[in-house]
Amino acid sequence: MNLKNFAFKSNELLICWINLDQWHTDGSELSTAENSRAAKLLTALDRRRFTAARSALRTLIASFINTDPRELAFTIDTYGKPHLKGNPALQFSLTHCGPLAGIAMSTHGAVGLDCERLTLVDDMTSFCRRICSSTEWEIIRSLKGENLIKALFQIWTRKEAILKAIGVGLYYPLRKMTVLDRNHTHELHVEIPEFGPWWISTIDLPVTYAAACCAPFSIGAIERIEIPTTLTPAAWSQLIAQWA
């Protein structure tokens, strides 16, 4: 299948997962501004992973619209959300955590994607009170151990995905949103004050990660591309040809 011929259904997302430590690039696909941002990061590992994530994003979008990754231009809105210049209908969201990166795409509305590594939180009570609504706080208080950690990160990734989709970042009060019910519903319809109805869906990943996506429509299908092996941007077209 050639990705540029892929047609999104009205309730479909395309999500690509990438191992950044296995994506090799010299950064030539990136803009001057992107390479400048990479250079300011403190460690060589962070610089390499940032460069790989931006290279993968450019390569995926370029494959979809059949152009050179270096030709892509992005605009940044007031809150820092990027948009593809000249093609506003193609919506995307990039997330990366450690070596794992994910890219979500749709042509039927804004999308948000977030991925986090499960970890212990130093001050659990303080953290929960900062991000949880009163309904979520009551649910969290009834949980312990692994179930508590999973529920907390389900809340966190869902809210991050929503913020990325609506494009306001952490400017929006997290406690005004309720994204978890007692049934831990896999896909949830939520009303966001000032931003209307959205659908959020938990994404299954290896047990050490939590992830969620968000869209202004019920997410009927998630088409996935997995890239588990070493891949250079030049080999991308070969991978796409094999994907079905």
C-alpha positions as CSV (number, residue, x, y, z in Angstrom):
1,M,0.0,0.0,0.0
2,N,1.3,3.4,-0.9
3,L,0.6,5.7,2.1
4,K,-0.2,8.7,-0.1
5,N,-3.2,6.8,-1.4
6,F,-4.4,6.0,2.1
7,A,-7.9,7.5,2.7
8,F,-9.0,8.2,6.2
9,K,-12.5,7.1,7.2
10,S,-14.5,9.6,9.2
11,N,-13.7,7.9,12.5
12,E,-10.2,6.6,11.8
13,L,-6.8,7.5,13.1
14,L,-3.4,6.5,11.8
15,I,-0.8,6.0,14.6
16,C,2.9,5.2,13.9
17,W,5.1,3.9,16.8
18,I,8.8,4.4,16.4
19,N,11.9,3.3,18.4
20,L,13.9,6.5,18.3
21,D,17.1,4.7,19.1
22,Q,16.7,2.7,15.9
23,W,15.8,5.6,13.6
24,H,19.0,6.9,12.0
25,T,19.2,10.4,10.6
26,D,21.8,13.1,10.2
27,G,19.2,15.8,10.7
28,S,19.2,17.0,7.2
29,E,15.4,16.7,6.9
30,L,15.0,19.2,9.8
31,S,14.6,22.9,9.5
32,T,17.2,25.3,10.9
33,A,14.9,26.1,13.8
34,E,14.5,22.4,14.7
35,N,18.2,21.7,14.6
36,S,18.7,24.8,16.8
37,R,16.2,23.4,19.3
38,A,18.0,20.0,19.3
39,A,21.4,21.7,19.9
40,K,20.1,23.4,23.1
41,L,19.2,20.1,24.7
42,L,21.6,19.1,27.5
43,T,22.6,15.5,26.6
44,A,23.6,13.8,23.4
45,L,20.9,11.2,23.9
46,D,18.2,13.8,24.2
47,R,19.5,15.6,21.1
48,R,19.6,12.4,19.1
49,R,16.1,11.4,20.1
50,F,14.6,14.8,19.5
51,T,16.2,14.8,16.0
52,A,14.9,11.3,15.3
53,A,11.4,12.2,16.4
54,R,11.3,15.3,14.2
55,S,12.8,13.4,11.3
56,A,10.2,10.6,11.7
57,L,7.4,13.2,11.8
58,R,8.6,14.9,8.6
59,T,9.1,11.6,6.9
60,L,5.6,10.2,7.7
61,I,3.8,13.4,6.7
62,A,5.9,13.7,3.5
63,S,5.1,10.1,2.6
64,F,1.4,10.9,3.0
65,I,1.3,14.0,0.8
66,N,4.0,12.8,-1.6
67,T,6.7,15.4,-1.1
68,D,10.2,15.8,0.2
69,P,10.5,15.9,4.0
70,R,12.7,18.9,3.8
71,E,10.0,20.9,1.9
72,L,7.5,20.7,4.7
73,A,6.8,24.0,6.6
74,F,5.0,24.3,9.9
75,T,3.3,27.2,11.6
76,I,3.0,27.5,15.4
77,D,-0.1,29.0,17.0
78,T,-0.4,31.1,20.1
79,Y,-0.1,28.1,22.5
80,G,2.7,26.4,20.6
81,K,0.6,23.8,18.7
82,P,2.2,23.1,15.2
83,H,0.2,23.0,12.0
84,L,1.2,21.9,8.5
85,K,1.5,25.0,6.4
86,G,-0.5,24.8,3.2
87,N,-2.4,21.6,4.3
88,P,-4.5,22.5,7.4
89,A,-6.8,19.5,6.9
90,L,-4.0,17.1,7.7
91,Q,-3.9,17.0,11.5
92,F,-1.1,15.4,13.5
93,S,0.2,14.9,17.0
94,L,3.7,13.8,18.1
95,T,4.6,12.3,21.5
96,H,7.8,10.8,22.7
97,C,8.9,9.3,26.0
98,G,12.4,7.9,26.3
99,P,13.1,5.8,23.1
100,L,9.5,5.5,22.2
101,A,7.7,8.0,19.9
102,G,4.2,8.0,18.5
103,I,2.7,10.0,15.7
104,A,-1.1,10.3,15.2
105,M,-2.7,11.6,12.0
106,S,-6.2,12.3,10.7
107,T,-8.0,14.4,8.1
108,H,-11.2,14.6,10.0
109,G,-10.4,17.0,12.9
110,A,-7.7,17.7,15.5
111,V,-5.9,14.8,17.2
112,G,-3.9,14.5,20.3
113,L,-1.6,11.7,21.3
114,D,0.3,11.2,24.6
115,C,2.6,8.5,25.9
116,E,4.2,8.2,29.3
117,R,6.4,5.7,31.0
118,L,4.8,4.2,34.2
119,T,6.8,5.3,37.3
120,L,6.3,6.0,40.9
121,V,5.3,9.6,41.8
122,D,7.2,11.1,44.8
123,D,4.2,12.9,46.3
124,M,1.2,11.0,45.1
125,T,-1.4,12.9,47.0
126,S,-0.1,16.3,45.8
127,F,0.2,15.2,42.2
128,C,-3.4,13.7,42.3
129,R,-4.9,16.8,43.7
130,R,-3.2,18.9,41.0
131,I,-4.5,16.9,38.0
132,C,-7.6,15.1,39.2
133,S,-11.2,16.2,39.2
134,S,-13.2,15.5,42.4
135,T,-14.7,12.5,40.7
136,E,-11.3,11.1,39.7
137,W,-9.9,11.8,43.1
138,E,-12.6,9.6,44.7
139,I,-11.8,6.8,42.3
140,I,-8.0,7.1,42.8
141,R,-8.4,7.0,46.6
142,S,-10.1,3.6,46.4
143,L,-7.1,2.0,44.5
144,K,-3.8,0.7,45.6
145,G,-0.5,-0.5,44.2
146,E,-0.3,-1.3,40.5
147,N,-4.0,-0.4,39.9
148,L,-3.4,3.0,41.4
149,I,-0.4,3.7,39.2
150,K,-2.2,2.6,36.0
151,A,-5.3,4.6,36.8
152,L,-3.2,7.7,37.5
153,F,-1.3,7.5,34.3
154,Q,-4.5,6.8,32.4
155,I,-5.8,10.1,33.7
156,W,-2.5,11.9,32.9
157,T,-2.1,10.6,29.3
158,R,-5.8,11.2,28.5
159,K,-5.7,14.8,29.7
160,E,-2.4,15.4,27.9
161,A,-3.9,14.0,24.7
162,I,-6.9,16.3,25.1
163,L,-4.7,19.3,25.7
164,K,-2.7,18.5,22.6
165,A,-5.9,18.1,20.5
166,I,-7.5,21.3,21.6
167,G,-4.1,23.1,21.4
168,V,-4.0,24.9,24.7
169,G,-1.2,22.9,26.4
170,L,-1.1,23.2,30.2
171,Y,-2.8,26.5,30.2
172,Y,-6.1,24.7,30.7
173,P,-6.9,23.6,34.3
174,L,-6.6,19.9,34.4
175,R,-9.0,19.5,37.3
176,K,-11.9,20.9,35.1
177,M,-11.8,17.7,33.1
178,T,-13.0,14.2,34.1
179,V,-11.6,11.5,31.9
180,L,-11.9,8.4,34.1
181,D,-15.0,6.4,35.3
182,R,-15.3,3.6,37.7
183,N,-15.5,1.1,34.9
184,H,-12.2,2.3,33.4
185,T,-14.0,2.5,30.0
186,H,-11.6,2.0,27.1
187,E,-13.1,4.9,25.1
188,L,-14.8,7.7,26.8
189,H,-16.9,10.6,25.5
190,V,-16.2,13.8,27.5
191,E,-17.5,17.3,27.5
192,I,-14.7,19.8,27.9
193,P,-15.9,23.2,29.2
194,E,-15.3,25.9,26.6
195,F,-14.3,23.2,24.0
196,G,-17.3,20.9,23.6
197,P,-17.4,17.1,23.1
198,W,-14.3,15.0,22.6
199,W,-13.6,11.2,22.6
200,I,-10.6,9.8,24.3
201,S,-9.3,6.2,23.9
202,T,-6.6,4.3,25.8
203,I,-4.0,2.7,23.6
204,D,-2.5,-0.7,24.4
205,L,1.3,-0.6,24.7
206,P,3.9,-2.7,26.5
207,V,3.2,-2.8,30.3
208,T,5.8,-0.1,31.2
209,Y,4.0,2.5,29.1
210,A,0.6,4.3,29.2
211,A,-0.8,6.0,26.2
212,A,-4.0,7.7,25.0
213,C,-5.4,9.5,21.9
214,C,-8.1,12.1,21.5
215,A,-10.3,13.3,18.6
216,P,-13.5,15.2,18.1
217,F,-15.2,12.0,16.9
218,S,-15.8,8.5,18.2
219,I,-12.6,6.6,17.3
220,G,-13.9,3.6,15.4
221,A,-10.5,2.3,14.2
222,I,-6.8,2.9,14.8
223,E,-4.6,1.8,12.0
224,R,-1.1,1.2,13.3
225,I,2.3,1.1,11.8
226,E,5.0,-0.5,14.0
227,I,8.7,0.2,13.3
228,P,10.6,-2.2,15.6
229,T,13.8,-2.5,13.5
230,T,16.6,-0.3,12.4
231,L,15.2,2.0,9.7
232,T,16.7,5.0,7.8
233,P,14.4,7.6,6.3
234,A,15.6,6.5,2.9
235,A,14.1,3.0,3.6
236,W,10.7,4.4,4.6
237,S,9.1,4.0,1.2
238,Q,10.0,0.3,1.3
239,L,8.3,-0.1,4.6
240,I,5.2,1.7,3.4
241,A,5.0,-0.5,0.4
242,Q,4.9,-3.6,2.7
243,W,2.3,-2.2,5.0
244,A,-1.3,-3.3,4.7
